[in-house]
Amino acid sequence: MTRYRYVTPIRAGQWFETGALARNAAAKAGVAHKDDADRVWLDPLTDIEVERV
């Protein structure tokens, strides 16, 4: 099983089943932005962490 979450230098989001859900959560948290085509652009200090369990 693989899970994903967004991480910044000062916070981390909850774990999600897909990277797309983690990116959407980052956008809702204000550490990423969505464009008109619903693509998510992470801020420079935001990353998506991947964990295999």
N, CA, C and O atoms as a GROMACS GRO file, in nm:
protein
  212
    1MET      N    1   0.084  -0.118   0.000
    1MET     CA    2   0.000   0.000   0.000
    1MET      C    3   0.089   0.124   0.000
    1MET      O    4   0.190   0.129   0.070
    2THR      N    5   0.051   0.222  -0.077
    2THR     CA    6   0.124   0.348  -0.083
    2THR      C    7   0.030   0.458  -0.037
    2THR      O    8  -0.088   0.459  -0.071
    3ARG      N    9   0.084   0.552   0.041
    3ARG     CA   10   0.003   0.665   0.083
    3ARG      C   11   0.082   0.795   0.064
    3ARG      O   12   0.205   0.793   0.058
    4TYR      N   13   0.010   0.905   0.056
    4TYR     CA   14   0.068   1.034   0.019
    4TYR      C   15   0.020   1.144   0.113
    4TYR      O   16  -0.091   1.136   0.166
    5ARG      N   17   0.104   1.246   0.134
    5ARG     CA   18   0.063   1.366   0.207
    5ARG      C   19   0.149   1.482   0.164
    5ARG      O   20   0.261   1.463   0.115
    6TYR      N   21   0.098   1.604   0.182
    6TYR     CA   22   0.179   1.722   0.154
    6TYR      C   23   0.260   1.757   0.278
    6TYR      O   24   0.214   1.736   0.390
    7VAL      N   25   0.379   1.810   0.257
    7VAL     CA   26   0.465   1.849   0.368
    7VAL      C   27   0.526   1.986   0.338
    7VAL      O   28   0.570   2.012   0.226
    8THR      N   29   0.529   2.072   0.439
    8THR     CA   30   0.597   2.201   0.431
    8THR      C   31   0.699   2.204   0.545
    8THR      O   32   0.700   2.113   0.628
    9PRO      N   33   0.784   2.306   0.550
    9PRO     CA   34   0.880   2.312   0.661
    9PRO      C   35   0.815   2.319   0.800
    9PRO      O   36   0.878   2.282   0.899
   10ILE      N   37   0.690   2.366   0.808
   10ILE     CA   38   0.629   2.382   0.940
   10ILE      C   39   0.504   2.297   0.963
   10ILE      O   40   0.452   2.295   1.074
   11ARG      N   41   0.455   2.226   0.862
   11ARG     CA   42   0.338   2.140   0.883
   11ARG      C   43   0.333   2.029   0.780
   11ARG      O   44   0.399   2.032   0.677
   12ALA      N   45   0.251   1.929   0.815
   12ALA     CA   46   0.229   1.816   0.724
   12ALA      C   47   0.081   1.780   0.727
   12ALA      O   48   0.017   1.788   0.831
   13GLY      N   49   0.029   1.741   0.613
   13GLY     CA   50  -0.111   1.703   0.604
   13GLY      C   51  -0.132   1.559   0.644
   13GLY      O   52  -0.037   1.486   0.673
   14GLN      N   53  -0.259   1.518   0.644
   14GLN     CA   54  -0.290   1.378   0.675
   14GLN      C   55  -0.256   1.291   0.555
   14GLN      O   56  -0.233   1.342   0.445
   15TRP      N   57  -0.253   1.162   0.577
   15TRP     CA   58  -0.221   1.068   0.470
   15TRP      C   59  -0.344   1.042   0.383
   15TRP      O   60  -0.456   1.034   0.432
   16PHE      N   61  -0.320   1.030   0.250
   16PHE     CA   62  -0.426   1.003   0.154
   16PHE      C   63  -0.387   0.883   0.068
   16PHE      O   64  -0.270   0.846   0.060
   17GLU      N   65  -0.488   0.822   0.005
   17GLU     CA   66  -0.465   0.704  -0.078
   17GLU      C   67  -0.403   0.737  -0.212
   17GLU      O   68  -0.336   0.653  -0.272
   18THR      N   69  -0.423   0.861  -0.263
   18THR     CA   70  -0.368   0.898  -0.393
   18THR      C   71  -0.294   1.032  -0.383
   18THR      O   72  -0.322   1.113  -0.295
   19GLY      N   73  -0.201   1.051  -0.473
   19GLY     CA   74  -0.130   1.179  -0.478
   19GLY      C   75  -0.220   1.294  -0.514
   19GLY      O   76  -0.199   1.406  -0.468
   20ALA      N   77  -0.321   1.268  -0.596
   20ALA     CA   78  -0.415   1.374  -0.636
   20ALA      C   79  -0.492   1.426  -0.515
   20ALA      O   80  -0.514   1.546  -0.503
   21LEU      N   81  -0.534   1.337  -0.427
   21LEU     CA   82  -0.605   1.380  -0.306
   21LEU      C   83  -0.513   1.463  -0.216
   21LEU      O   84  -0.556   1.561  -0.156
   22ALA      N   85  -0.387   1.424  -0.207
   22ALA     CA   86  -0.291   1.499  -0.126
   22ALA      C   87  -0.267   1.638  -0.185
   22ALA      O   88  -0.256   1.736  -0.111
   23ARG      N   89  -0.260   1.648  -0.318
   23ARG     CA   90  -0.242   1.779  -0.382
   23ARG      C   91  -0.364   1.868  -0.361
   23ARG      O   92  -0.350   1.988  -0.336
   24ASN      N   93  -0.484   1.810  -0.370
   24ASN     CA   94  -0.605   1.887  -0.346
   24ASN      C   95  -0.612   1.936  -0.201
   24ASN      O   96  -0.655   2.049  -0.176
   25ALA      N   97  -0.569   1.853  -0.107
   25ALA     CA   98  -0.566   1.894   0.033
   25ALA      C   99  -0.467   2.009   0.054
   25ALA      O  100  -0.492   2.100   0.133
   26ALA      N  101  -0.354   2.004  -0.018
   26ALA     CA  102  -0.256   2.112  -0.009
   26ALA      C  103  -0.315   2.243  -0.062
   26ALA      O  104  -0.291   2.350  -0.006
   27ALA      N  105  -0.392   2.234  -0.168
   27ALA     CA  106  -0.456   2.354  -0.223
   27ALA      C  107  -0.558   2.410  -0.124
   27ALA      O  108  -0.565   2.532  -0.106
   28LYS      N  109  -0.636   2.324  -0.060
   28LYS     CA  110  -0.733   2.370   0.040
   28LYS      C  111  -0.664   2.432   0.161
   28LYS      O  112  -0.718   2.523   0.223
   29ALA      N  113  -0.544   2.382   0.195
   29ALA     CA  114  -0.471   2.433   0.311
   29ALA      C  115  -0.398   2.563   0.278
   29ALA      O  116  -0.345   2.628   0.368
   30GLY      N  117  -0.393   2.600   0.151
   30GLY     CA  118  -0.329   2.726   0.113
   30GLY      C  119  -0.180   2.714   0.082
   30GLY      O  120  -0.112   2.816   0.072
   31VAL      N  121  -0.129   2.593   0.066
   31VAL     CA  122   0.013   2.576   0.034
   31VAL      C  123   0.034   2.528  -0.109
   31VAL      O  124   0.142   2.483  -0.146
   32ALA      N  125  -0.073   2.539  -0.190
   32ALA     CA  126  -0.068   2.509  -0.332
   32ALA      C  127  -0.181   2.588  -0.398
   32ALA      O  128  -0.269   2.641  -0.329
   33HIS      N  129  -0.179   2.595  -0.530
   33HIS     CA  130  -0.279   2.673  -0.602
   33HIS      C  131  -0.332   2.592  -0.719
   33HIS      O  132  -0.259   2.517  -0.782
   34LYS      N  133  -0.462   2.609  -0.748
   34LYS     CA  134  -0.524   2.545  -0.865
   34LYS      C  135  -0.540   2.649  -0.975
   34LYS      O  136  -0.574   2.764  -0.949
   35ASP      N  137  -0.513   2.605  -1.099
   35ASP     CA  138  -0.535   2.695  -1.211
   35ASP      C  139  -0.673   2.670  -1.271
   35ASP      O  140  -0.750   2.591  -1.217
   36ASP      N  141  -0.704   2.736  -1.382
   36ASP     CA  142  -0.837   2.723  -1.443
   36ASP      C  143  -0.867   2.583  -1.493
   36ASP      O  144  -0.984   2.545  -1.506
   37ALA      N  145  -0.764   2.505  -1.522
   37ALA     CA  146  -0.783   2.368  -1.571
   37ALA      C  147  -0.781   2.266  -1.457
   37ALA      O  148  -0.770   2.146  -1.482
   38ASP      N  149  -0.792   2.313  -1.332
   38ASP     CA  150  -0.792   2.229  -1.212
   38ASP      C  151  -0.660   2.154  -1.190
   38ASP      O  152  -0.658   2.050  -1.123
   39ARG      N  153  -0.551   2.206  -1.246
   39ARG     CA  154  -0.420   2.150  -1.214
   39ARG      C  155  -0.372   2.214  -1.085
   39ARG      O  156  -0.396   2.332  -1.062
   40VAL      N  157  -0.304   2.136  -1.000
   40VAL     CA  158  -0.255   2.187  -0.873
   40VAL      C  159  -0.107   2.216  -0.885
   40VAL      O  160  -0.029   2.132  -0.929
   41TRP      N  161  -0.068   2.338  -0.846
   41TRP     CA  162   0.071   2.381  -0.848
   41TRP      C  163   0.116   2.401  -0.704
   41TRP      O  164   0.065   2.488  -0.633
   42LEU      N  165   0.214   2.321  -0.661
   42LEU     CA  166   0.264   2.331  -0.525
   42LEU      C  167   0.353   2.453  -0.509
   42LEU      O  168   0.425   2.490  -0.602
   43ASP      N  169   0.348   2.516  -0.393
   43ASP     CA  170   0.439   2.625  -0.362
   43ASP      C  171   0.581   2.568  -0.354
   43ASP      O  172   0.598   2.448  -0.332
   44PRO      N  173   0.685   2.652  -0.371
   44PRO     CA  174   0.822   2.603  -0.376
   44PRO      C  175   0.867   2.521  -0.255
   44PRO      O  176   0.947   2.429  -0.270
   45LEU      N  177   0.818   2.552  -0.137
   45LEU     CA  178   0.861   2.479  -0.017
   45LEU      C  179   0.768   2.365   0.021
   45LEU      O  180   0.782   2.305   0.128
   46THR      N  181   0.673   2.334  -0.066
   46THR     CA  182   0.578   2.224  -0.042
   46THR      C  183   0.617   2.103  -0.126
   46THR      O  184   0.654   2.116  -0.242
   47ASP      N  185   0.607   1.987  -0.066
   47ASP     CA  186   0.641   1.864  -0.136
   47ASP      C  187   0.536   1.757  -0.104
   47ASP      O  188   0.465   1.768  -0.003
   48ILE      N  189   0.525   1.656  -0.189
   48ILE     CA  190   0.437   1.545  -0.164
   48ILE      C  191   0.524   1.429  -0.114
   48ILE      O  192   0.614   1.382  -0.184
   49GLU      N  193   0.496   1.384   0.006
   49GLU     CA  194   0.571   1.273   0.067
   49GLU      C  195   0.501   1.143   0.033
   49GLU      O  196   0.378   1.134   0.040
   50VAL      N  197   0.579   1.042  -0.004
   50VAL     CA  198   0.524   0.911  -0.040
   50VAL      C  199   0.579   0.810   0.060
   50VAL      O  200   0.698   0.806   0.089
   51GLU      N  201   0.486   0.726   0.111
   51GLU     CA  202   0.526   0.622   0.206
   51GLU      C  203   0.466   0.490   0.162
   51GLU      O  204   0.347   0.483   0.131
   52ARG      N  205   0.547   0.389   0.160
   52ARG     CA  206   0.500   0.254   0.126
   52ARG      C  207   0.489   0.176   0.257
   52ARG      O  208   0.586   0.162   0.332
   53VAL      N  209   0.368   0.126   0.282
   53VAL     CA  210   0.346   0.050   0.406
   53VAL      C  211   0.299  -0.090   0.377
   53VAL      O  212   0.275  -0.168   0.469
   0.00000   0.00000   0.00000
